[in-house]
Amino acid sequence: MTACIVGWAHMPFGRRDEPDVESLILGVAGDAIADAGIGAEEIDSIHVGLFNSGFQKQDFPASLVLQADSALRFKPATRVENACATGSAAIHAGLDKIAAKKSRFALVVGAEKMTATPGAQIGDILLNACYRKEEEDVEGGFAGIFGKIAQSYFQKYGDKSEALARIAAKNHKNGVANPYAQMRKDLGFEFCNQISDKNPYVAGPLRRTDCSLVSDGAAALVLTDVETALSMKKAVAFRAAVQVNDFLPISRRDIIKFEGCAEGWRQAFDQSRLSLDDLSFVETHDCFTIAELVEYEAMGLTAPGQGHRAIDEGWTEKDGKLPVNPSGGLKAKGHPIGATGVSMHALTAMQLTGAAGDMQIADAQLGGVFNMGGASVANFVSILEPLR
């Protein structure tokens, strides 16, 4: 246990009116500092997660945070990027600063402005999180990558389209209770399971309801050391914080195993001296429903090929033995790339401090977070618990 989350801010995700990523960053940075109950002058380092890669002409975003409060001027600020795990990478940068005793308070901001970009261009930008030498021509862009994963999984274990529809329906039902979610509508299993004009195939066996949403949004955290956190009004501690990277080319891996995800969870349980059975809930990276299905297996909830049991038998429902994505996940909440990892940690902290409102899991004591970049390439696992 090396650091704690002591403040956070989270704006609703969706097609937002803010004109640029600068506006999104400024929409959460000051609020997170205020939520921690400290002054901006007490922040020692700033870590900004932004994928960008062409979504916005304005790059080099780290110093934009300084505009939230003039007291932040001359603080060290750095931009971090690790594909869809960019937000978690920024958190790890803050954790490292604190562990090295170079920061007492670290501000982490994750943001992305996606919806102002034309659809075809979005697809091409997201392919930057793949190995373009081999995967650039996959039909359907990044959705096509996960469509191929679903096809390979179905070929080995049988058609699990109904399980994917149940995952989508679960997450949309959970998203109704999330005030930060882009889509707060219970779509129901029947709609998610049927092909229709409103729910067509997108890539391979994946339907529109199997794919996360293109989103704008931002979230922010304030981190500090455990000793300082003990005097704060609230604190959520990291029992584990693990990063595992795997080969970028899919051709170098068995893509239906998510081995980097599995190794991340193994290391996190070793680090925390806990097991999956100890967790109250998990927020996991459901960029596509097939990802959540495979992640059930990678985290050890089921054996390989048996992930469908976790959703078919209700294990991962909000009232199940291990609720997964009580926030609605990326599927309902939206997936503004740089903000996602920060959002997942903020929402987990809310659960563990009893501040999750209608999303609240009763008596939540330990929360797991899995955030990945690419197709299980950059894998970040956190296990969080309330310190006070």
N, C-alpha and C positions, 0 to 999 in steps of 0.2 A: 504494500500500500504506500504509494509515493505521492499522491496528489488527490485533490478533491475538486468537484464542481461546486461552486458556491453562489453562482448567479447565472441566469439565462434569459434569453429573449427569443421569441419565435413569431414571425408574421404568418398570416394565412398564405398558403401556396396557391398558385393558379395563374391565370392570365391577368397579370397585374398592370395597373395604369402607369406605374413608375417608368420613366423613359429609359433608364439605363441601370447598370449594375451598381453604379455609385449611389443612386437613390436607395437601392435595396440594402446596401451595406450600412448606410447612415440610418436606415430605418430600424436597425436592431442593435448597433454597437453601443450607443449611449444607454439604451434601455437595459442591456445586460449588466453594464457597470452599476447602474442605479439599483438593479435587482439584487446585486451582491452587497449593497449598502456601503460602497466605498466611493472615493472620489477618483476622477479620471487621472489625477496626478499620481495615484498609487499604482497604476498599471506600469509594469516593467517591460513587457514585450507584447507585440501584436502579431498574430498569425492568421493570415487570410487564405481561405480555401476557395479557389476559383479555377474551374476547368477551362472555360472560355473557348479556346481553340478555334476562334472565328465567330462565335455568337455575337460578340461586341467588338467594335473597332478599338475601343479603349481597353488596353491591356495594362500591365504594371499597376495592379490595384492596391498594393499594400498600404501606400501612404494616403489613399483616399479615406481610410478610417480616421486619420488625424482631424478631418473636418467635422467629426462628431463632437469634438470638444477641444478647444485650443490647448488644454492642459496635456493633451497627448502629443503635442509637437516635440520633436527630437527623440521620441521613444523609438527603439528599434522595431521595425515592421517588415515582415517577410511574407511573400506569396508562396503557397504550397500547392502542388498539383499531383494527383495520382488517379486520374480518370474518375470513375464514379465513386471512388473511395477518397476523393480529395478532402472532404470535410474531416474524415477521421485522421488523415495524414496531417492536417493542420492541428488537430487536437494533440497528436503525438509530438509534434514540434513544440507545443506548449508544455506538455508533460516533460519532455527532455530538458527544456530550459529550467523548469522547476527542480528536476532531479539534479541538475548540475549546479543548483543554487545561484543561477544567473538571473532568476526571476522569482519574486515572491508572489506577484499576481500576473497572470498571463491572460490576455484577451484573445479569444478565438472567434473568428467570423467566417461563416461559409455562405456563399451567395452564387446565384446564377440567373441570368436574364436570357431565356430561350425563345419565348413566344413571338418576339419581334422578327425572328428569322424565318424565311420561307421553308415550307415543309421538306422539299427535296434537299435543301442545303443543310437542314438539321440532320437528316439521315447521313449525309456525307461527313459532317463534323463528328458525329458519334462514331463513325468508322475509324476515327483517329484513336479510339480506345481498343482497336483490333490490330492484328499483325497484317498490315496492308500488303506486304509482299505476297501473302498467300490468301488473304481473306477479303481483299478489297472488292472483288467482283461477286461476292455472295449476294444473291438477289434478296432484296428487302432490307439492305443495310444491317444495322445492329439487331433489329428484330429478326432478320434472316439468320444471323448467327445463332440466336436462341431457338429459332425454328428448326435449325439443323440439330441442335442439342436435343430438342423434343423428339424429332424424328429418330435419332439414334437411340434415345431412351425407350421409345415405343417399340422400336425394332427388337430390342433386347428383352423388354419386360412386358410388352403388350400395350395396347392403346389405353392411355390413362387420361383421356380428354375429360371424362367426368370428374376425376380428381382435381384437374386443373380448374374446372368450372366451380367446384366447391371451394377451392382456395380463393378464387376471385370473388365469389359470393360472400365468403366469410369476411374478407378484407373490406369489401364495400359496406357490409353491414356494420362492421366496427368503425368505419370511417364516418358514419352518420354522427357518432358521438364526439368526433374530433373537430374542434372549432378551427383548426389550422389546415384541414384537409381541403384539397381542391374539389373533390367530388363527394358530397355528403348525401349520397342516395343509395338506398338498399336495392340493388338490382335483382337480387334473387337468383337462385340456382338455375331455374328454368331458362331465364333470359341468357345467363352466362353460358349455358350448355348448348344453346341452339344457334345455328347459323341463320342470320337474317340480314336485311339491309342495314340495320343498325349494329349488327355484330358479325361482320364478315370475317373470312380468313384474311390474315395479314401476312403471315409467313409460315410456310409449312403447315403444321396442325394448329398453330397459334391463332386464336381469334382476337378481335379488338379488345375484348374483356380480359385477355391474357397478358396485355401489355400495359406498362405504366404510362403515365401521362406526361406530356411535354409541359413544363412548368417554369414559372418565375418564383423566386422566393429567397429568403435569407433567414438564418438563425445564428445565435451567438452564445458563447459561454464565457464565464470567468473561472479560471483555475487557480488554485493556490496549494501550498503544502499542507500536510495534515496538521502540524502544530498550529498554524495560523487558522485553519478551518475550525479547530475546536472552539475558537472564540467567535465564530460567525453565527448568524441567525439560522442558517441551514447549510448542510454540507452532504454531498454524495461522494463516496470514496471509490476509487478504482481498486478492486481486489485483483484485477488482471487487466493488462493492456498489451495486446500481442499484435504484431504485424508479421505476415508470412507472404512472400511473393513466389509465384510459380512462373514457368515458362510463358512467354507471350504467345508464341505460335500454338494454335490448337493441335497441330499435327504432332507436337511433342508430348501430348498428354492424352489420357483417357478422359474425354471431356464430360462424360456423364457421371464421373466420380466426384468432381470438385475437391480434388485432393488437397489443394491449398486451404480451402475452407476447413476441411477435416483436421489438417495439421494445426491450423489456428486454434480451433476449439480444444484440441489435445493439449497444446501448450498453455492455453488459458486455464484449463482445469488443473493442470500441474502447478501453474503459478499460484492459483488461488486456493489449492487444496480442496476443491469442490468437485461436484459432479453435476451432470445435467439434471439429476433428480432434485438437486438443491435449489434450482432456479424457480422463481415465481412466475416468470414470463420471459419471452424473447422478442426483441425487435430484429427482424432479419430482412435481408436485401432481396425483396421480391420485384426486381425490375421487370421480370416476366414470371408468370405463375410457375413455369417449369423450374425456375431458379429456386423458388421456395420449396417445391417438392423435393428437389435434389438436396437442398440444404437440410431438410429433415433427416436425411440419411447421413449427411456429412457431419452433423452435430451429434449423431449417435442416438437419435430418437427412434429410428427403425433400422433394420438391416437393409443393405443395398437392394433396390427393386421393390421395397415394401413401404416406401414413403407414402403411398396412397392410403395406407391403413390409418396414418396419423390424422388425415382429414376426413376419410370416410367414417371413422369411428369417433370423431368429435374430440380427439385429444387436444387439438390446437385451437379449438373454439375458446372464446373468452372465459367460459365456465369449465373448460376441459382441464386435463391434468398438467398441460404446459401450454398456456395461451401464447399464440404466436401472432405478432403484429396487432396487439389490441388498439393501436393507433389507426389501423386501416392500412398500414404499410405504404410503400411507394405506390402501390396499386390504386389506393383511394386518395392518399395524401398528395401525391404528385412527386416528381423526381427532378427538382432543379439541381443539376449535377453537383456543384460545389457545396450546396447547402445540406445535402442529404445526410452525410455522416454526422454533422453537427446537430441536425434535427433529431436524429435517432437517439443521440445521447441526451439531448434536452428533454425529450419526451420520456425517456427512461428515468431521468432524474425527477421529473414531475411525478411519475408513478411511485417512486421510492420515498417521496416526501409527502405523499397523500394529496398532491396538488393537481391530479390529472382529471378532476371533474367527472364528467359522465364516462370518460375512458377508464376510470380507476379500476384496477384489479385489487380485490379485497386483500388486505394484509400483505401487500407486496414487500418482500424483504430483500430479494436478490434479483437483479435484472441482467439478462445477457443481450449483447448487441453484436450483430454481424453485418459489416458493410464491406462490399467488394468493388474493386475496379476492374473493368473488363469482365471476361467470362471466368471468374474465379482466378484472376491473375494477382491483383493486389488484395490481400485478405486481412481485414482488421477485426479482431474480436476483443470485446471489453466485457468484464463482469463488474457490475456496480452494486454498491450497497449503501444504505444511509449511514452516515457517521453520527449525525445528531439531528 
